[in-house]
Amino acid sequence: MNKLKEYNFNELYKMSSGISSKPEQAGQGSSFLSFSTTFNNYFLPGLLPNLMNSSKEEQKKHSIQKDDIFLTRTSETIDELGMSSVAMKDYPNATFSGFIKRLRPIQENITYAKYMGFYLRSKFFRKTMTNNAILTLRASLNEEVFSYLKLLLPDYTTQKSIGDFLYLLNKKIELNQRINFELEFVIKNIYDYWFAQFDFPNEIGKPYKSSGGRMIWNNVLKRKLPEGWEVKAFSEYTDVRKGDMITAKTSKKGEIKVVAGGISSSYTHVESNRAANTITISGSGANAGYINFWREPIFASDCITVRGKTDVETLAILQHLRFVQNHILNQAKGSAQPHVYPDDIKVLNYAIPKKYLMDKFGELIIPINDQIANNIKQNNQLAKLRDWLLPMLITGQVKIS
């Protein structure tokens, strides 16, 4: 068993608050660490996805350096509070959000950054964090909490061996995610080239429209379509449904992921609404109209589900819905809370290609979709392995040779 030593958080790290920014500063300037980036990553990505217009003084005061730890400090729910992300390099000129806290090491050879990245996300520590949250109108962590928040850590050498091992697992997960991003881009490009620009391969393999393929005016879409294409409303071509609500009576713990409001939740259920490959559309709230796609069986709760008769149709429908995403978002109704209803989706019109073209589309994209699904499954298994190993590695029940 590993001998764990107790430390106060404030003995090891100095806490600082993030930048107080204005909306007009966003989207321009230098790199910026947001709440969502912190929440969604064990370790900061190599390139921060957001920008903030900040001064040199602000960049110095709210800097991001190697081994810094960032914690979400305020949220609507306790589950989103105190989620950590660790910087594995310096980020010159970058700043971080006022909705997160920076913890900068004030010691050497006591904490190992890669280890801390996993330890602070573990159930081993998360329970301590959430038990110390202050829940008023929003959940929050104040600086006083860190003066008595305890860390139970093995020696530095043990931390290093554990951290390096788990980091390798995480890098494999990240690699699969990058591969999936590129594969998704391939599907999008094929769909755009074939079904938006109409340059699908003709009978002799040349681009249809660019090679003079016949285009016919369609009065419904107010545009020209390739000869032989049909236009149907979603109600005629797709299966559009409202997801089921989960109540105390219907809640059943199982293995199926629950998708609530179109977004993955932390709950599971014993039943699934559909097989794999299901489109969901958030029905209400701030995300009303947001489109997501699930390559695994799900239990859809309080959202709209959309599916074609085949997986190929579903994948083509998904690309079309993403193409009209802004239109759907603009359809959100309601004064206090925006809503999108199944009937809003059923009335959408859709251009349907000839069957031979859908068959060719399927030959190309089904293997790609299967590879994405396999990578997601592998990542889920690796994440479970990582989370299962962590407490045993911490306590020394399992050792790394």
C-alpha angles and dihedrals in degrees: 000000000000116000107235121206122206122231135174110241091233091055089065106030139037114221125221134177126236132247121294100224137178124230092247090061093061125098097028140066125028133359116291132196111220133195092253094051090051093046096049101046134063086202128023113263117250090250119035108228097216134069133209130185102234137164126242089252091053091047090054095046096043098035127152116224136175113284094019114141121214124200130190103242104188135028146149091254136033091235090067094047125104095007108162136218124181128214112229094186141018118277106206115218092000124136133192135229125268087233091071135056127226120222111195119191116250095183140055131230095004101090126033113209097221091050092048090052089065100031094057090051094047125105083238090071104018092072090055091049098049092044088061096047119118111225114200119134086324131019111256144170117218126199093254089067091064092057091069103022108118131220120201107202137173119224119293095256091053091047090052095052092046094044095048092049096048090043089060089055089050092050089055089052090050091048091054089049092052091048090051091050090055093045091051087052090053091054091048092050094049091049092047093048095046106031105026102034092028093224095133116145112281125211092290096039098260124129105277103220097032089051093054100268113175114265122197126202114246117205094201097055093028092227141088120272131189113274112273097024119130132213120217136166116250088248089065098042109030140044107244117181142165113244122240123262117237115222133173088269096050098038109115122173112229145125101282117102115242114224108200118190089351093300127103112258131198091248130095132202138199094234135056128208093215146358120270121301105053129157117219129194120197109243103199147005129042091326095050108148095017112143124220135170131216124199092189133062110279141183104230112211125184095347140092120262124204128190139162126222090262136025089251091056090046092052092049091047089050092056091048092050090050088050090056095036094121092051090054092048089052090053091064108124135197135079103232094028129015117238138192116195131200089250089060088060097040092061094056112114121229132194110227119203126214116284095248090059093049088051091053090046089053093050089059104038106034092070089046092049090048090052091051090049091049091051091050090050091049091049091051089052092047091049091051090049091049093049092044094050098044101076091044092049091048093052094040097245086126123032132197114231 
